[in-house]
């Protein structure tokens, strides 16, 4: 699992695991014409496994799901049936081309989809679009806390009437782990994996009279409650915010779940948590203001660090001449050589100085730094800040460039 309260840890996981599983060749060795199920490349299987474990780790679950070779074979046989017949169903008929008993078992015990392969299929199962998936059953199976083993099978497109297909075995052995699962989870979450349907799962919970309240930066967000449906891993409350998500920057959603019940507990249960949707391509900025007069502007929602020379004592940061007070976790380091904002808000605009003891008779005072805060979306996408310091104008953006990624390119993706 990952500490989602740590923005950098979440960014690292996104780049090191999520993005590392993109565009891995499938290496399929099978054939539609001869009904050969074949196998996938070890790298592609591992990429799919890592994508599953990325989501599980973000949700606070064990990120060590393993793939079982027997399950892989059953899923591979199932994917061939789905592709060869342009069929999407959990109970393929024996009359279908390339039918096998392994394929039947794989289809019955797996999340299945067309027009998505491996890691992309994992994203699709987590998103769970479509009117038949309002209970997010595929997400619930992938995120089942008790799950230990899964399997993966995939077949690439052969023709217009033989689409690509993926099956992921989700009804394998389980342990006794019980854990509340939220998606999106509490803490920092890359905007790329915040989907329109939000969910809250807890084993044996009675959500029949549960309430959901969501606010965005303190303002109420209306939502559409989606029908309850049992039978898919843990009981789950699902809702869809009635809003268009703003451009990727940073937004804090406060979610209040209330009035649900657990067996044997007479009191109603509740939980409040924050989801911080952010753009992982915007890197934190460190501004040295050791000498000279500096100024600059930054978009609201971006992280920022102001720094003066270390190695001294008695540090105290001031804004407009007034000593700052720690406001963790958003504003930290007010009595150190580095002042951290995560994120910057409009009220942070002002003139910053830092007093410290450098051994002289009077406290030393840094040169001032004037910070201007702009509304979100003021700068081009991926550019979170622009700074002017003595004699230099610095325009910076993430070295990991923003890549607009289509969620559903090409053919319509079906999920069942």
C-alpha positions as CSV (number, residue, x, y, z in Angstrom):
1,X,0.0,0.0,0.0
2,X,1.0,3.6,-0.3
3,X,0.6,6.6,2.1
4,X,-1.9,8.6,0.1
5,X,-1.4,11.6,2.5
6,X,2.1,11.9,1.0
7,X,1.7,13.7,-2.3
8,X,5.2,12.7,-3.5
9,X,4.7,9.1,-2.7
10,X,1.5,9.1,-4.7
11,X,3.3,10.8,-7.6
12,X,6.1,8.3,-7.5
13,X,3.7,5.3,-7.6
14,X,1.9,6.8,-10.5
15,X,5.0,7.3,-12.6
16,X,6.9,4.2,-11.4
17,X,4.1,1.7,-11.6
18,X,1.0,3.0,-13.4
19,X,2.8,4.7,-16.3
20,X,5.4,1.9,-16.5
21,X,2.7,-0.5,-17.4
22,X,1.6,1.4,-20.5
23,X,2.3,0.2,-24.1
24,X,3.8,-3.1,-23.2
25,X,3.7,-5.5,-26.2
26,X,1.2,-8.4,-25.6
27,X,3.3,-11.0,-27.4
28,X,0.3,-13.2,-28.0
29,X,1.3,-16.6,-29.5
30,X,-2.2,-17.9,-30.4
31,X,-4.3,-18.0,-33.6
32,X,-7.9,-17.4,-34.3
33,X,-8.1,-19.7,-37.3
34,X,-6.7,-22.7,-35.6
35,X,-8.4,-21.9,-32.3
36,X,-5.0,-21.8,-30.5
37,X,-5.4,-19.9,-27.2
38,X,-1.7,-19.3,-27.0
39,X,0.0,-17.3,-24.2
40,X,0.9,-13.7,-23.5
41,X,4.4,-12.3,-23.0
42,X,5.6,-12.5,-19.4
43,X,6.1,-8.7,-19.6
44,X,2.5,-8.1,-20.6
45,X,1.2,-10.4,-17.8
46,X,3.3,-8.5,-15.3
47,X,2.2,-5.1,-16.6
48,X,-1.5,-6.2,-16.1
49,X,-0.7,-7.6,-12.6
50,X,1.1,-4.3,-11.7
51,X,-1.8,-2.2,-12.9
52,X,-4.2,-4.2,-10.7
53,X,-1.9,-3.8,-7.7
54,X,-1.5,-0.1,-8.4
55,X,-5.2,0.4,-7.8
56,X,-5.2,-1.9,-4.8
57,X,-2.2,-0.2,-3.2
58,X,-3.8,3.2,-3.7
59,X,-6.9,1.9,-1.9
60,X,-4.9,0.7,1.1
61,X,-5.1,-3.0,0.1
62,X,-2.3,-5.6,-0.3
63,X,-0.5,-4.6,-3.5
64,X,0.8,-8.1,-4.0
65,X,-1.9,-10.0,-6.0
66,X,-0.2,-12.9,-7.8
67,X,-1.3,-14.5,-11.1
68,X,-2.0,-18.3,-11.1
69,X,-0.9,-20.1,-14.2
70,X,-4.0,-22.3,-14.3
71,X,-6.2,-19.2,-14.1
72,X,-4.2,-17.5,-16.8
73,X,-4.9,-20.5,-19.1
74,X,-8.6,-20.4,-18.4
75,X,-8.7,-16.6,-19.0
76,X,-6.8,-17.0,-22.2
77,X,-9.2,-19.6,-23.5
78,X,-12.1,-17.4,-22.5
79,X,-10.6,-14.4,-24.3
80,X,-10.3,-16.4,-27.4
81,X,-14.0,-17.4,-27.4
82,X,-15.0,-13.8,-26.8
83,X,-12.8,-12.5,-29.7
84,X,-13.4,-15.3,-32.2
85,X,-17.2,-14.9,-31.9
86,X,-17.5,-11.2,-31.2
87,X,-19.3,-12.4,-28.1
88,X,-19.5,-10.9,-24.6
89,X,-21.1,-13.1,-22.0
90,X,-20.2,-15.2,-18.9
91,X,-21.8,-18.4,-20.2
92,X,-20.6,-19.0,-23.8
93,X,-22.5,-21.8,-25.6
94,X,-20.7,-24.9,-26.7
95,X,-21.7,-24.2,-30.2
96,X,-19.4,-21.1,-30.4
97,X,-16.2,-21.2,-32.3
98,X,-13.1,-22.2,-30.2
99,X,-15.3,-23.3,-27.3
100,X,-13.5,-25.2,-24.5
101,X,-14.4,-26.1,-21.0
102,X,-11.5,-24.0,-19.8
103,X,-12.9,-21.1,-21.7
104,X,-16.3,-21.6,-20.1
105,X,-14.7,-21.6,-16.6
106,X,-12.6,-18.5,-17.4
107,X,-15.7,-16.6,-18.7
108,X,-17.8,-17.6,-15.7
109,X,-15.2,-16.5,-13.1
110,X,-13.7,-13.4,-14.6
111,X,-14.3,-9.8,-15.4
112,X,-14.6,-9.7,-19.2
113,X,-14.4,-7.0,-21.8
114,X,-14.0,-6.3,-25.5
115,X,-11.8,-3.7,-27.2
116,X,-9.4,-3.4,-24.3
117,X,-6.2,-5.3,-23.6
118,X,-4.5,-6.0,-20.3
119,X,-3.7,-2.9,-18.3
120,X,-6.2,-0.8,-20.3
121,X,-8.9,-3.4,-19.4
122,X,-8.0,-2.9,-15.7
123,X,-8.7,0.8,-16.1
124,X,-12.0,0.0,-17.7
125,X,-13.0,-2.3,-15.0
126,X,-12.2,0.3,-12.4
127,X,-14.2,2.9,-14.3
128,X,-17.1,0.5,-14.8
129,X,-19.1,2.6,-17.3
130,X,-22.5,1.7,-18.8
131,X,-26.0,1.4,-17.5
132,X,-25.6,-2.2,-16.5
133,X,-22.6,-1.4,-14.3
134,X,-24.1,1.2,-11.9
135,X,-23.2,-1.1,-9.0
136,X,-19.5,-1.1,-10.1
137,X,-19.3,-4.9,-9.9
138,X,-16.0,-5.2,-11.8
139,X,-14.3,-2.6,-9.5
140,X,-15.6,-4.5,-6.5
141,X,-14.2,-7.8,-7.6
142,X,-10.8,-6.3,-8.5
143,X,-10.7,-4.4,-5.2
144,X,-12.0,-7.3,-3.0
145,X,-9.8,-7.1,0.1
146,X,-9.8,-10.9,0.5
147,X,-8.6,-11.7,-2.9
148,X,-5.1,-13.3,-3.2
149,X,-4.8,-14.8,-6.7
150,X,-6.0,-13.7,-10.1
151,X,-5.5,-14.7,-13.7
152,X,-5.2,-12.8,-16.9
153,X,-6.0,-13.7,-20.5
154,X,-6.1,-11.4,-23.6
155,X,-6.4,-11.8,-27.3
156,X,-5.7,-8.9,-29.8
157,X,-8.1,-7.9,-32.5
158,X,-7.9,-10.0,-35.7
159,X,-10.6,-8.3,-37.8
160,X,-13.6,-6.1,-37.5
161,X,-15.7,-9.0,-36.4
162,X,-13.0,-10.5,-34.1
163,X,-12.3,-7.7,-31.6
164,X,-9.7,-7.7,-28.9
165,X,-10.8,-9.2,-25.6
166,X,-9.6,-9.5,-22.0
167,X,-10.6,-11.8,-19.1
168,X,-9.3,-11.3,-15.6
169,X,-10.0,-14.1,-13.1
170,X,-11.4,-12.5,-9.9
171,X,-13.1,-15.4,-8.1
172,X,-10.0,-17.1,-6.8
173,X,-9.1,-18.1,-3.2
174,X,-9.4,-15.5,-0.5
175,X,-8.3,-14.8,3.0
176,X,-10.1,-13.3,6.0
177,X,-9.0,-9.7,5.5
178,X,-11.8,-7.2,6.1
179,X,-11.3,-3.6,5.1
180,X,-13.3,-0.6,4.0
181,X,-12.5,0.2,0.4
182,X,-13.1,3.6,-1.1
183,X,-12.6,4.7,-4.7
184,X,-11.4,7.2,-5.2
185,X,-9.5,6.7,-1.9
186,X,-8.8,9.2,0.8
187,X,-5.8,11.4,0.2
188,X,-4.0,12.5,-3.0
189,X,-5.3,10.8,-6.1
190,X,-4.1,11.5,-9.7
191,X,-6.9,13.0,-11.8
192,X,-6.4,10.2,-14.4
193,X,-7.9,7.6,-12.1
194,X,-10.7,9.6,-10.6
195,X,-13.8,8.3,-12.4
196,X,-17.3,9.5,-12.6
197,X,-18.6,6.8,-10.3
198,X,-17.5,6.9,-6.7
199,X,-17.8,4.0,-4.3
200,X,-17.6,3.0,-0.6
201,X,-17.4,-0.7,0.2
202,X,-17.6,-2.5,3.5
203,X,-18.3,-6.2,4.2
204,X,-21.8,-6.9,5.5
205,X,-22.7,-3.2,5.7
206,X,-26.4,-2.2,5.4
207,X,-26.4,0.8,3.1
208,X,-30.2,0.8,2.6
209,X,-30.6,4.2,4.4
210,X,-27.1,5.5,4.0
211,X,-26.5,9.2,3.2
212,X,-23.7,10.8,1.2
213,X,-22.7,14.4,1.3
214,X,-19.9,15.8,-0.8
215,X,-18.4,19.2,-0.8
216,X,-15.7,20.7,-3.2
217,X,-13.5,23.2,-1.5
218,X,-16.4,23.8,1.0
219,X,-19.2,24.0,-1.6
220,X,-21.8,21.3,-1.8
221,X,-21.6,19.0,-4.7
222,X,-24.9,17.4,-5.9
223,X,-24.8,13.7,-6.7
224,X,-26.8,10.9,-8.2
225,X,-27.2,7.9,-5.9
226,X,-26.9,4.7,-7.8
227,X,-29.0,1.5,-7.0
228,X,-27.6,-0.8,-4.4
229,X,-26.8,-4.3,-5.5
230,X,-25.3,-7.2,-3.5
231,X,-23.5,-10.3,-4.7
232,X,-20.3,-8.6,-6.0
233,X,-17.6,-9.0,-3.3
234,X,-18.4,-6.6,-0.4
235,X,-21.6,-4.5,-0.1
236,X,-21.0,-1.2,-1.7
237,X,-22.6,2.3,-1.8
238,X,-22.2,4.0,-5.2
239,X,-22.8,7.6,-6.3
240,X,-22.0,9.8,-9.2
241,X,-21.2,13.5,-8.6
242,X,-23.4,15.7,-10.7
243,X,-20.5,17.9,-11.8
244,X,-18.0,18.2,-14.5
245,X,-14.6,17.8,-13.0
246,X,-12.5,21.0,-13.4
247,X,-9.3,21.0,-15.4
248,X,-6.6,19.0,-13.7
249,X,-5.1,21.1,-11.0
250,X,-6.0,20.3,-7.4
251,X,-9.4,20.0,-5.7
252,X,-10.3,18.8,-2.3
253,X,-13.5,16.9,-2.0
254,X,-14.9,16.2,1.5
255,X,-17.0,13.0,1.6
256,X,-19.3,12.3,4.5
257,X,-20.9,8.8,4.6
258,X,-23.6,8.4,7.2
259,X,-26.4,6.4,8.6
260,X,-25.3,2.9,7.6
261,X,-25.4,-0.1,9.9
262,X,-23.2,-3.1,10.7
263,X,-24.4,-6.5,12.0
264,X,-24.7,-6.6,15.8
265,X,-23.9,-2.9,16.2
266,X,-27.0,-0.8,17.1
267,X,-25.4,2.6,16.4
268,X,-25.4,4.0,12.9
269,X,-22.0,4.2,11.4
270,X,-20.4,7.1,9.6
271,X,-17.1,8.3,8.2
272,X,-15.7,11.5,6.8
273,X,-12.7,11.7,4.5
274,X,-11.0,13.9,2.0
275,X,-10.2,13.1,-1.7
276,X,-7.5,15.4,-3.1
277,X,-7.7,15.2,-6.9
278,X,-4.4,16.5,-8.4
279,X,-2.3,16.6,-11.5
280,X,0.8,14.5,-10.9
281,X,2.7,16.1,-13.8
282,X,3.0,19.4,-11.9
283,X,6.1,19.1,-9.7
284,X,6.7,20.9,-6.5
285,X,8.8,24.1,-6.9
286,X,11.6,25.2,-4.6
287,X,12.4,28.9,-4.7
288,X,15.7,30.1,-3.1
289,X,15.3,33.6,-1.8
290,X,18.7,33.9,-0.2
291,X,19.7,37.2,-1.9
292,X,18.1,39.9,-3.9
293,X,14.4,40.7,-4.3
294,X,12.3,38.0,-5.8
295,X,8.8,37.8,-7.1
296,X,6.6,35.4,-9.0
297,X,3.2,33.9,-9.4
298,X,1.8,30.5,-9.0
299,X,-1.6,28.9,-9.7
300,X,-3.7,28.1,-6.8
301,X,-3.6,24.4,-6.0
302,X,0.1,23.9,-6.8
303,X,2.8,22.9,-4.2
304,X,5.5,25.5,-3.5
305,X,8.6,25.7,-1.2
306,X,10.3,29.0,-0.2
307,X,13.8,28.5,1.2
308,X,16.6,30.5,2.9
309,X,20.1,29.3,3.8
310,X,20.1,26.5,6.3
311,X,22.4,25.9,9.2
312,X,21.2,28.7,11.5
313,X,18.6,28.8,14.3
314,X,15.5,30.7,15.4
315,X,13.8,30.7,12.0
316,X,10.4,32.4,11.7
317,X,8.6,33.1,8.4
318,X,6.5,36.2,8.0
319,X,3.9,37.2,5.5
320,X,3.4,41.0,5.1
321,X,5.4,41.3,8.3
322,X,3.2,39.0,10.4
323,X,4.6,35.8,11.8
324,X,3.1,32.7,10.2
325,X,1.5,29.9,12.2
326,X,1.8,26.2,11.3
327,X,-1.2,24.9,9.5
328,X,-0.3,21.2,8.8
329,X,-0.5,19.5,6.5
330,X,-1.1,22.4,4.1
331,X,1.4,24.9,5.5
332,X,4.5,23.6,7.3
333,X,8.0,24.7,8.2
334,X,7.1,28.1,9.5
335,X,10.0,27.9,11.9
336,X,12.5,26.2,9.7
337,X,14.6,27.3,6.7
338,X,12.1,25.9,4.2
339,X,8.4,27.0,4.1
340,X,6.2,24.4,2.4
341,X,2.8,25.1,0.8
342,X,0.8,22.1,-0.4
343,X,-1.3,23.4,-1.9
344,X,-1.0,27.2,-2.4
345,X,-4.4,29.0,-1.9
346,X,-5.4,32.5,-2.9
347,X,-4.9,33.8,0.6
348,X,-1.2,33.0,0.5
349,X,-0.5,36.0,-1.8
350,X,1.8,38.5,-0.1
351,X,5.3,39.5,0.7
352,X,7.4,36.8,2.4
353,X,10.5,37.3,4.6
354,X,12.3,35.0,7.0
355,X,13.9,36.1,10.2
356,X,16.7,33.9,11.6
357,X,19.7,34.0,14.0
358,X,23.0,34.0,12.1
359,X,25.1,34.8,15.1
360,X,25.0,38.5,14.8
361,X,23.6,40.8,17.5
362,X,20.3,41.3,15.7
363,X,18.2,38.7,13.9
364,X,19.0,38.5,10.2
365,X,16.1,39.0,7.8
366,X,16.0,37.6,4.3
367,X,15.3,39.7,1.3
368,X,11.5,39.8,0.5
369,X,9.8,37.6,-1.9
370,X,6.5,38.8,-3.4
371,X,4.1,35.9,-4.2
372,X,1.1,36.4,-6.4
373,X,-1.5,33.6,-6.6
374,X,-3.5,33.1,-9.8
375,X,-6.8,31.2,-10.2
376,X,-6.6,27.6,-11.4
377,X,-6.3,27.3,-15.2
378,X,-4.6,30.6,-15.7
379,X,-1.4,29.0,-17.0
380,X,-1.0,26.5,-19.9
381,X,-1.7,22.9,-18.9
382,X,1.3,21.4,-17.2
383,X,2.8,24.8,-16.2
384,X,2.0,25.4,-12.6
385,X,4.2,28.4,-11.9
386,X,6.2,31.2,-13.3
387,X,8.9,33.0,-11.2
388,X,10.9,36.2,-11.6
389,X,14.0,36.4,-9.5
390,X,16.9,38.9,-9.7
391,X,18.1,39.2,-13.2
392,X,16.4,35.9,-14.3
393,X,12.9,35.0,-15.5
394,X,12.2,31.3,-15.0
395,X,9.4,29.5,-16.6
396,X,9.2,25.9,-15.5
397,X,7.0,22.9,-16.0
398,X,7.2,19.2,-15.2
399,X,10.0,17.2,-16.9
400,X,7.4,14.5,-17.1
401,X,5.3,16.1,-19.7
402,X,1.5,16.0,-19.5
403,X,0.1,13.4,-21.9
404,X,-3.6,13.6,-22.7
405,X,-4.7,10.0,-22.6
406,X,-8.0,8.9,-24.3
407,X,-9.9,6.7,-22.0
408,X,-11.8,5.0,-24.8
409,X,-10.0,5.4,-28.2
410,X,-11.4,3.7,-31.2
411,X,-14.2,1.1,-30.9
412,X,-16.7,1.2,-28.1
413,X,-15.5,-0.8,-25.1
414,X,-18.0,-3.3,-23.7
415,X,-17.7,-4.5,-20.1
416,X,-19.6,-7.4,-18.6
